[in-house]
Amino acid sequence: DVGSSDRMRYLKYWYVHGGIMLINYDQYRALLGKKVENEKEDYFKMLVNPGADVIILDEGHRIKNSTTHISTLINQVRTSSRICLTGYPLQNHLSEYYDMISFIAPNLLGSPDKFKSYFSNIIEKCYVDSSNSIKHQAAMKMYVLQILTDSVTHRRDDIVLSHDLPPKTEYVVRFK
């Protein structure tokens, strides 16, 4: 386990000399929430302003709510190169997708309210038993959203992994 003084020394070395730093969301939040004011300022300077040249968020859907503390901290990072990786871009609501796109391309989708009124309200009210008119409106909005975000997204399905993964094996287990 790395102690506080060792952590600061490693971060200062990274800040001065560059390189790659891996840090998880919880540690990032903990460092920026330090109680000692001068430590907090040092961490803020190194991790947020100016921050890293490139920031890559793995499990990017974790910033799915722009009002959470971690989202607020991540979105403050002063960097021009942002990458967000996720296997679940539309896990629950379009608002999650909006938050990820807003992280990598701020202002591309407008304000949360405009996004909701133009995209989410129409797309999320479309169900299997919706009228053809509603389905058509939702499909058109999804198409516009796809075109709008095409320059900042790189989508792939499970076919990309099919050559590298062993075949799926299913078992049926019966209990009496």
Residue, then its C-alpha position, 0 to 999 in steps of 0.5 A: d500500500v502506498g502512503s500519502s507522502d509516497r503518493m505525493r512524490y509519485l504524482k509530483y514526478w509524473y507531473v514534472h516528467g510526464g508518462i502514464m498514470l493510472i488511477n481509479y475513480d475512488q482514489y481520484r475523488a479521495l485525493l481531491g477531497k483531502k482535508v489538508e488545504n495545501e495538499k488539496e491545492d497540490y492535488f488539484k493543480m496536478l490532477v485538474n488544472p492543468g491536469a493530464d494531456v490526455i485523460i481516458l476514462d475506463e468504465g465511462h458510464r460511471i460518470k452517468n450522472s453529471t451531478t455526482h461528485i466524481s462527475t463534477l471533478i472529472n469534468q473540471v479537468r483541463t485537457s483537450s484530449r478526452i476518451c471515454l470507454t464503456g461497454y454499456p453506452l445506453q445502459n439505462h437512459l439517454s441521459e447517461y449517453y449525454d453525460m459521456i458525450s458531454f465529457i468528451a465533447p463539451n457542448l456538442l449536444g447542447s444543454p441537458d434541458k435541450f437534449k432532453s426536450y429534443f431527443s430523450n423525451i421522444i426516444e424514451k417514450c417509444y415502446v414496442d406497442s407505440s404507434n407507428s408515428i411515435k416509432h418513426q419520430a423516435a427512429m429519426k431522433m436516434y438517426v440525428l443523434q447518431i449523425l451528430t455524435d459520429s465524429v466523437t464515437h467509435r462503436r463496435d459490437d461483440i463481433v469484434l471480440s468473437h475471434d478472440l473469445p472462446p465459444k459460448t457454452e451454456y449449461v442447463v441445471r435442473f433442481k428438484 
